[in-house]
Amino acid sequence: MNSYEPWSAARAAEIIAANVGCEGPALPILHAIQAAFGFVPEAVEPMIADALNLSRAEVHGVVTFYHDFRRKPAGRHVLKLCRAEACQSMGGERLAARAEAALGISLGETTADGRVTLEPIYCLGLCATAPSAMLDGRVVARLDEARLDRLVAEAQR
Protein backbone atom coordinates (compact mmCIF):
# COMPACT_ATOMS: atom_id res chain seq x y z
CA MET A 1 0.00 0.00 0.00
CA ASN A 2 1.21 3.47 -0.83
CA SER A 3 1.43 6.23 1.74
CA TYR A 4 2.44 9.61 0.44
CA GLU A 5 3.10 12.96 2.05
CA PRO A 6 0.75 15.82 1.28
CA TRP A 7 2.19 18.27 -1.27
CA SER A 8 4.44 20.88 0.28
CA ALA A 9 6.67 23.31 -1.61
CA ALA A 10 9.03 23.40 1.37
CA ARG A 11 9.39 19.60 1.34
CA ALA A 12 9.86 19.65 -2.44
CA ALA A 13 12.66 22.20 -2.01
CA GLU A 14 14.36 19.85 0.48
CA ILE A 15 14.11 16.95 -1.98
CA ILE A 16 15.49 19.06 -4.81
CA ALA A 17 18.39 20.30 -2.66
CA ALA A 18 19.22 16.74 -1.56
CA ASN A 19 19.42 15.51 -5.16
CA VAL A 20 20.75 18.50 -7.10
CA GLY A 21 24.32 17.19 -6.84
CA CYS A 22 23.51 13.85 -8.46
CA GLU A 23 24.83 13.16 -11.93
CA GLY A 24 22.02 13.96 -14.36
CA PRO A 25 19.89 15.26 -11.47
CA ALA A 26 16.55 15.79 -13.24
CA LEU A 27 15.45 12.14 -13.16
CA PRO A 28 16.59 11.44 -9.57
CA ILE A 29 14.79 14.60 -8.42
CA LEU A 30 11.59 13.70 -10.26
CA HIS A 31 11.64 10.14 -8.93
CA ALA A 32 12.21 11.40 -5.38
CA ILE A 33 9.36 13.92 -5.74
CA GLN A 34 7.00 11.20 -6.95
CA ALA A 35 8.14 8.82 -4.19
CA ALA A 36 7.34 11.47 -1.60
CA PHE A 37 4.06 12.84 -2.95
CA GLY A 38 2.81 10.04 -5.21
CA PHE A 39 2.91 12.28 -8.28
CA VAL A 40 4.84 15.14 -9.84
CA PRO A 41 2.84 18.31 -9.23
CA GLU A 42 2.97 20.98 -11.92
CA ALA A 43 4.05 23.45 -9.22
CA VAL A 44 7.38 21.65 -8.77
CA GLU A 45 8.47 22.06 -12.39
CA PRO A 46 9.64 25.70 -12.06
CA MET A 47 11.39 24.84 -8.79
CA ILE A 48 13.37 22.08 -10.52
CA ALA A 49 14.04 24.27 -13.53
CA ASP A 50 15.48 27.03 -11.33
CA ALA A 51 17.63 24.61 -9.33
CA LEU A 52 19.06 22.97 -12.46
CA ASN A 53 19.29 26.10 -14.62
CA LEU A 54 16.87 24.60 -17.14
CA SER A 55 13.77 26.01 -18.75
CA ARG A 56 10.42 25.00 -17.37
CA ALA A 57 9.68 23.53 -20.81
CA GLU A 58 12.71 21.23 -20.53
CA VAL A 59 11.57 19.92 -17.14
CA HIS A 60 7.99 19.55 -18.38
CA GLY A 61 9.31 17.63 -21.38
CA VAL A 62 11.07 15.13 -19.13
CA VAL A 63 7.98 14.67 -16.94
CA THR A 64 5.67 14.09 -19.88
CA PHE A 65 8.10 11.93 -21.87
CA TYR A 66 8.43 9.19 -19.24
CA HIS A 67 5.30 7.11 -18.63
CA ASP A 68 6.32 6.43 -15.04
CA PHE A 69 5.65 9.98 -13.85
CA ARG A 70 2.11 10.72 -12.72
CA ARG A 71 0.45 14.13 -12.96
CA LYS A 72 -2.20 13.33 -10.33
CA PRO A 73 -1.96 11.44 -7.03
CA ALA A 74 -2.13 7.67 -7.31
CA GLY A 75 -4.62 5.51 -5.50
CA ARG A 76 -3.70 3.58 -2.36
CA HIS A 77 -2.73 0.66 -4.60
CA VAL A 78 -1.12 0.84 -8.02
CA LEU A 79 -1.68 -2.02 -10.44
CA LYS A 80 0.59 -1.85 -13.49
CA LEU A 81 -0.03 -4.03 -16.51
CA CYS A 82 2.79 -4.67 -18.94
CA ARG A 83 2.01 -3.31 -22.39
CA ALA A 84 5.21 -4.41 -24.16
CA GLU A 85 5.22 -6.69 -27.18
CA ALA A 86 5.87 -10.02 -25.44
CA CYS A 87 3.02 -9.46 -23.00
CA GLN A 88 0.72 -8.27 -25.79
CA SER A 89 1.46 -11.41 -27.80
CA MET A 90 0.50 -13.55 -24.80
CA GLY A 91 -2.94 -11.99 -24.20
CA GLY A 92 -2.06 -8.73 -22.48
CA GLU A 93 -4.69 -6.74 -24.35
CA ARG A 94 -7.46 -9.09 -23.22
CA LEU A 95 -6.22 -8.95 -19.62
CA ALA A 96 -6.00 -5.15 -19.68
CA ALA A 97 -9.61 -4.97 -20.89
CA ARG A 98 -10.63 -7.38 -18.11
CA ALA A 99 -8.91 -5.23 -15.45
CA GLU A 100 -10.50 -2.07 -16.85
CA ALA A 101 -13.95 -3.70 -16.75
CA ALA A 102 -13.47 -5.05 -13.22
CA LEU A 103 -12.33 -1.68 -11.89
CA GLY A 104 -14.63 0.47 -14.01
CA ILE A 105 -11.73 2.65 -15.21
CA SER A 106 -9.31 2.87 -18.12
CA LEU A 107 -5.55 2.55 -18.03
CA GLY A 108 -4.09 5.70 -16.51
CA GLU A 109 -7.07 6.31 -14.22
CA THR A 110 -7.84 5.90 -10.53
CA THR A 111 -11.06 4.45 -9.13
CA ALA A 112 -13.53 6.99 -7.72
CA ASP A 113 -12.92 5.70 -4.18
CA GLY A 114 -9.16 6.31 -4.56
CA ARG A 115 -8.27 2.69 -3.88
CA VAL A 116 -6.71 1.62 -7.18
CA THR A 117 -4.74 3.27 -9.94
CA LEU A 118 -4.43 1.18 -13.10
CA GLU A 119 -1.35 2.02 -15.15
CA PRO A 120 0.42 0.74 -18.22
CA ILE A 121 4.08 -0.15 -17.87
CA TYR A 122 6.38 -0.75 -20.78
CA CYS A 123 8.33 -3.90 -19.95
CA LEU A 124 8.93 -5.48 -16.59
CA GLY A 125 11.69 -7.65 -18.03
CA LEU A 126 9.69 -10.85 -17.67
CA CYS A 127 9.23 -11.54 -21.36
CA ALA A 128 9.83 -15.28 -20.96
CA THR A 129 6.98 -15.48 -18.44
CA ALA A 130 4.57 -13.06 -20.14
CA PRO A 131 2.13 -11.57 -19.54
CA SER A 132 3.13 -9.80 -16.35
CA ALA A 133 1.94 -7.16 -13.92
CA MET A 134 3.07 -5.31 -10.82
CA LEU A 135 0.98 -4.53 -7.75
CA ASP A 136 2.52 -1.98 -5.39
CA GLY A 137 6.00 -2.92 -6.55
CA ARG A 138 5.46 -6.70 -6.38
CA VAL A 139 5.96 -8.33 -9.76
CA VAL A 140 3.61 -11.08 -10.92
CA ALA A 141 4.47 -13.24 -13.94
CA ARG A 142 2.44 -15.69 -16.00
CA LEU A 143 -0.66 -13.57 -15.55
CA ASP A 144 -3.91 -15.26 -16.47
CA GLU A 145 -7.54 -14.35 -15.80
CA ALA A 146 -7.63 -16.00 -12.35
CA ARG A 147 -4.35 -14.43 -11.22
CA LEU A 148 -5.47 -11.03 -12.53
CA ASP A 149 -8.81 -11.33 -10.72
CA ARG A 150 -6.93 -12.04 -7.46
CA LEU A 151 -4.68 -9.00 -7.98
CA VAL A 152 -7.67 -6.76 -8.65
CA ALA A 153 -9.46 -8.09 -5.57
CA GLU A 154 -6.33 -7.56 -3.45
CA ALA A 155 -5.99 -3.99 -4.70
CA GLN A 156 -9.64 -3.23 -3.95
CA ARG A 157 -9.34 -4.26 -0.29
C-alpha positions in Angstrom: 0.0 0.0 0.0 1.2 3.5 -0.8 1.4 6.2 1.7 2.4 9.6 0.4 3.1 13.0 2.0 0.8 15.8 1.3 2.2 18.3 -1.3 4.4 20.9 0.3 6.7 23.3 -1.6 9.0 23.4 1.4 9.4 19.6 1.3 9.9 19.7 -2.4 12.7 22.2 -2.0 14.4 19.8 0.5 14.1 17.0 -2.0 15.5 19.1 -4.8 18.4 20.3 -2.7 19.2 16.7 -1.6 19.4 15.5 -5.2 20.7 18.5 -7.1 24.3 17.2 -6.8 23.5 13.9 -8.5 24.8 13.2 -11.9 22.0 14.0 -14.4 19.9 15.3 -11.5 16.5 15.8 -13.2 15.4 12.1 -13.2 16.6 11.4 -9.6 14.8 14.6 -8.4 11.6 13.7 -10.3 11.6 10.1 -8.9 12.2 11.4 -5.4 9.4 13.9 -5.7 7.0 11.2 -6.9 8.1 8.8 -4.2 7.3 11.5 -1.6 4.1 12.8 -3.0 2.8 10.0 -5.2 2.9 12.3 -8.3 4.8 15.1 -9.8 2.8 18.3 -9.2 3.0 21.0 -11.9 4.1 23.5 -9.2 7.4 21.7 -8.8 8.5 22.1 -12.4 9.6 25.7 -12.1 11.4 24.8 -8.8 13.4 22.1 -10.5 14.0 24.3 -13.5 15.5 27.0 -11.3 17.6 24.6 -9.3 19.1 23.0 -12.5 19.3 26.1 -14.6 16.9 24.6 -17.1 13.8 26.0 -18.8 10.4 25.0 -17.4 9.7 23.5 -20.8 12.7 21.2 -20.5 11.6 19.9 -17.1 8.0 19.6 -18.4 9.3 17.6 -21.4 11.1 15.1 -19.1 8.0 14.7 -16.9 5.7 14.1 -19.9 8.1 11.9 -21.9 8.4 9.2 -19.2 5.3 7.1 -18.6 6.3 6.4 -15.0 5.7 10.0 -13.9 2.1 10.7 -12.7 0.5 14.1 -13.0 -2.2 13.3 -10.3 -2.0 11.4 -7.0 -2.1 7.7 -7.3 -4.6 5.5 -5.5 -3.7 3.6 -2.4 -2.7 0.7 -4.6 -1.1 0.8 -8.0 -1.7 -2.0 -10.4 0.6 -1.9 -13.5 0.0 -4.0 -16.5 2.8 -4.7 -18.9 2.0 -3.3 -22.4 5.2 -4.4 -24.2 5.2 -6.7 -27.2 5.9 -10.0 -25.4 3.0 -9.5 -23.0 0.7 -8.3 -25.8 1.5 -11.4 -27.8 0.5 -13.6 -24.8 -2.9 -12.0 -24.2 -2.1 -8.7 -22.5 -4.7 -6.7 -24.4 -7.5 -9.1 -23.2 -6.2 -9.0 -19.6 -6.0 -5.2 -19.7 -9.6 -5.0 -20.9 -10.6 -7.4 -18.1 -8.9 -5.2 -15.4 -10.5 -2.1 -16.8 -13.9 -3.7 -16.7 -13.5 -5.0 -13.2 -12.3 -1.7 -11.9 -14.6 0.5 -14.0 -11.7 2.6 -15.2 -9.3 2.9 -18.1 -5.6 2.6 -18.0 -4.1 5.7 -16.5 -7.1 6.3 -14.2 -7.8 5.9 -10.5 -11.1 4.4 -9.1 -13.5 7.0 -7.7 -12.9 5.7 -4.2 -9.2 6.3 -4.6 -8.3 2.7 -3.9 -6.7 1.6 -7.2 -4.7 3.3 -9.9 -4.4 1.2 -13.1 -1.3 2.0 -15.1 0.4 0.7 -18.2 4.1 -0.1 -17.9 6.4 -0.8 -20.8 8.3 -3.9 -20.0 8.9 -5.5 -16.6 11.7 -7.7 -18.0 9.7 -10.9 -17.7 9.2 -11.5 -21.4 9.8 -15.3 -21.0 7.0 -15.5 -18.4 4.6 -13.1 -20.1 2.1 -11.6 -19.5 3.1 -9.8 -16.4 1.9 -7.2 -13.9 3.1 -5.3 -10.8 1.0 -4.5 -7.7 2.5 -2.0 -5.4 6.0 -2.9 -6.6 5.5 -6.7 -6.4 6.0 -8.3 -9.8 3.6 -11.1 -10.9 4.5 -13.2 -13.9 2.4 -15.7 -16.0 -0.7 -13.6 -15.5 -3.9 -15.3 -16.5 -7.5 -14.4 -15.8 -7.6 -16.0 -12.4 -4.4 -14.4 -11.2 -5.5 -11.0 -12.5 -8.8 -11.3 -10.7 -6.9 -12.0 -7.5 -4.7 -9.0 -8.0 -7.7 -6.8 -8.6 -9.5 -8.1 -5.6 -6.3 -7.6 -3.5 -6.0 -4.0 -4.7 -9.6 -3.2 -4.0 -9.3 -4.3 -0.3 
